[in-house]
């Protein structure tokens, strides 16, 4: 049986956030993140788990998390999209070279200005936003 996992994380640094973000995040904020699966239980034994190909966050380690505005049960929230390893000021992607923080922020800023109107809107779910803006590769 798979079980979810609730995490409380502290934001050390904001690498980038969309200029139109509804739910803003600042250094020092604490966020609650739900992951599934967080654990697998077999014959009464619980073991740590993560979705296939995903990184499982561990206490004491640093990560970059990609989050997006969403609406769940009528509440505006941030949801976890992906987790990346963070080491020596660079994001580490599976099967590729590390990408320096400055390059990540610049690329995201460029994309947000190229896609005017692509930002989240109050009360709009992530699915509604994807339908409005269209999927990007």
ChimeraX attribute file (.defattr): number of C-alpha atoms within 10 A of each C-alpha:
attribute: neighborCount
match mode: 1-to-1
recipient: residues
	/A:1	10
	/A:2	16
	/A:3	15
	/A:4	14
	/A:5	15
	/A:6	11
	/A:7	15
	/A:8	10
	/A:9	14
	/A:10	13
	/A:11	17
	/A:12	14
	/A:13	12
	/A:14	14
	/A:15	14
	/A:16	16
	/A:17	18
	/A:18	17
	/A:19	12
	/A:20	15
	/A:21	14
	/A:22	19
	/A:23	16
	/A:24	13
	/A:25	16
	/A:26	12
	/A:27	11
	/A:28	12
	/A:29	12
	/A:30	13
	/A:31	13
	/A:32	13
	/A:33	14
	/A:34	14
	/A:35	19
	/A:36	14
	/A:37	17
	/A:38	20
	/A:39	18
	/A:40	17
	/A:41	13
	/A:42	10
	/A:43	6
	/A:44	8
	/A:45	8
	/A:46	14
	/A:47	12
	/A:48	13
	/A:49	20
	/A:50	18
	/A:51	11
	/A:52	7
	/A:53	7
	/A:54	12
	/A:55	15
	/A:56	16
	/A:57	18
	/A:58	9
	/A:59	7
	/A:60	6
	/A:61	9
	/A:62	14
	/A:63	19
	/A:64	20
	/A:65	18
	/A:66	14
	/A:67	15
	/A:68	20
	/A:69	23
	/A:70	24
	/A:71	17
	/A:72	14
	/A:73	6
	/A:74	10
	/A:75	11
	/A:76	17
	/A:77	16
	/A:78	21
	/A:79	19
	/A:80	15
	/A:81	9
	/A:82	12
	/A:83	18
	/A:84	19
	/A:85	18
	/A:86	19
	/A:87	15
	/A:88	9
	/A:89	11
	/A:90	18
	/A:91	20
	/A:92	19
	/A:93	13
	/A:94	12
	/A:95	6
	/A:96	7
	/A:97	10
	/A:98	16
	/A:99	15
	/A:100	15
	/A:101	16
	/A:102	12
	/A:103	12
	/A:104	14
	/A:105	15
	/A:106	13
	/A:107	11
	/A:108	15
	/A:109	15
	/A:110	10
	/A:111	13
	/A:112	17
	/A:113	13
	/A:114	10
	/A:115	10
	/A:116	10
	/A:117	12
	/A:118	17
	/A:119	17
	/A:120	22
	/A:121	18
	/A:122	14
	/A:123	16
	/A:124	17
	/A:125	20
	/A:126	18
	/A:127	12
	/A:128	15
	/A:129	17
	/A:130	13
	/A:131	10
	/A:132	12
	/A:133	15
	/A:134	11
	/A:135	8
	/A:136	5
	/A:137	3
